[in-house]
């Protein structure tokens, strides 16, 4: 995921239809944050966040969840107390 700046006045991401538009020297507005003025760094972070949400939608769909459901469960559910022994994982660490 990366942010692309087009003609020094538009930021777009790889996965999201959201955009940031430059409105002055270091002021940007982002399509999903209407009414807020952001710095260049903040606007780039906002586009990266939107790209991450698009990725989360894709990943969550693979397990039958929405992105909001997957994020909510990952944040609120407690992990197992101990890591599983390597023998149960087939001798390899899986990510």
Secondary structure, 3 states (H helix, E strand, C coil): CCEEEECCCEEEECCCCCEEEEEECCEEEECCCCCCCECHHHHHHHHHHHHHHHHHHHHHHCCCCCHHHHHHHHHHCCCCCCCCCHHHHCCCCCC
